[in-house]
């Protein structure tokens, strides 16, 4: 085991995908593996998700999609966030479906014409999130241009999609408003002659709480990794298993007197003679600098981080009594920041609380300096290219 590691349980990923497939059926599951699979490692996770029955993969950028194709994965694959410098030509050549909000259409058409092929596109309507996607005011005109490009053979409009803004807050009425706007947008597109076979709007929260929004395809991201999108609801209560365990070993222990300052700024002082233990993870490894108080589990006990988290390290205070006497023997003891949350173990949610952020950020920001170690890998064949 490396001295620092994010241990990824691929059996948990497969369990989560199968669970989501059961909830979403008959809709197909698109496993969202953007941002290096939320920090879990895109290729192992993508293969595990497909092994478990996911029908699609989803990423934000074309630059994330191309390596999946290069690795031999030929499953349906959607990329939806583009700039004028995105490589539409490479995407169309690699048979990557493209999200299209309006301005991208001529670029995609040009790439398809150059390649003498037909590009597969999903039109995006902004139903209230205020990010990419066509506005309602521009939608009818956009649909007409897409239909013309389709009749010319440059594109095939296979999907229409949107993204939910507050589905993680189940009581809010905006989600119903977004559903109504999305349904209307699909109806307008079909009235214009489009026949999309993949309508999709549900994210993890939508999959877990809104079966009326599953349509043909759902796009869970966070839930694939076993984390809850809802405040106050645990992964276990949703039938999910967290896939990442972030662990290291204690690199140093020392006995110190009372009133010893700890770390930059000396914001923490020991209240009595104690033993300090050094944890060799810091903000360069993706630990939020502001997460003082985050829990570290050693020998079955959770200790809060004391003092400021530094670039490479942080400190826990082991306390007094017998711990002081055996402090030196704790060098090399495993220190777990978060994991599945079993038997009192801390979770990514606990670190999110300490940092004043969300569990998405906690796992996604774990840096490449922390090796990924994979457990419970399985053979992967069905989704690999044969040529």
Order of alpha helices (4+ residues) and beta strands (2+ residues): beta-alpha-beta-alpha-alpha-beta-alpha-beta-alpha-beta-alpha-beta-alpha-beta-alpha-beta-alpha-beta-beta-beta-beta-beta-beta-beta-beta-alpha-beta-alpha-alpha-beta
